[in-house]
Amino acid sequence: MVGNSRWVWLRLVLCTALLCGCSVVSHAAAIPAIKVEDPLAAKHEDEFIGLVLTYFALPEGESTLVRLPGGKKLLIDTGSASDWPVLHKQLLDRKVTRLDYVVITNDQPEYAGGYPSLREKLEIDTVVMPKLTETVIRKGVPVPSADKQLALVENDLLKLDEDVFLRVLLPNEPLFLSPQNNSLVFRLEHGKLRFLFTSGINEKAEERLLERDPEQVKAEVLKVGDQGSNQGSSQPFLSKVDPQIAIISTGKKLDSLKESQEVLERLGESWAETYITSQDGTITILSNGKDYRVLKEKQ
């Protein structure tokens, strides 16, 4: 009897210890991840509570997701129709099922071709377009007239969040004959930091921007125009932008393309640290309005 009693007691002790251990593990799993305000201290975008810009690596086109500090989400361009499966997975990986804004910068397939699929799968609050080419975009994409729309013109300043603004630089009148030069060009401003989005423009539109006001193009981060084509990113333009970071969104291996070497050389001469999505993968920038950090998918 004594032996049996000791065995029962031992089993009770072991069971109690096991239950306590499970309780500790369950409690630990319930503790939320610590969020940080310093981009230099964040190792992943999920840890960061400031502005997050994600330049997606897509096979053909361009698309950039902006997560505002308050939690709202803005998507700049939608990639091509063929890009949609990749873009959709990238959005789902970030638990994005609703977008507060979708910015369509032009009607070209590599920038707006994915909109119909995006509209079908995600909830969209407002579609943002340039007013001067609104009719062309609505027909070419197409964007149904029933969708809530916001048409912007040159010098418009759209407040997106506390200390985050979208400042429109192009298009303006008269319009160019080449459609990509009539793209919506804007600067995203977060505190002291500026992010310039140039869509598909080339040297002609760059010249007009410099003629009107060279100071308006200054930015710490430049999304290079026309997927790194040598038709744009002229030396005078890069000198005025004076970027610290340059991002080329393209599915092509630019370092192996002879026609792109001029652009890469000009970016090197401007001392910009250049990232190419086809080479470095999706690029994420964390900003608190003063400091920023660049995270690349491929190390």
Secondary structure, DSSP 8 states (H G I E B T S, - for coil): -HHHHHHHHHHHHHHHHHHHHHHHHHHHHHS----BS-GGG-SSGGGB-SEEEEE---SSS--EEEE-TTS-EEEE----TTTHHHHHHHHHHTT--EEEEEE---S-HHHHTTHHHHHHHSEEEEEEEEGGGHHHHHHHTT--TTS-EEEE-TT-EEEEETTEEEEEEE--SS--SSGGGGS-EEEEEETTEEEEE-TT--HHHHHHHHHH-GGGG--SEEE-GGGG-TTS--HHHHHHH--SEEEE--SS-GGG-GGGHHHHHHHHHTT-EEEEHHHH-SEEEEE-SS-EEEEES--
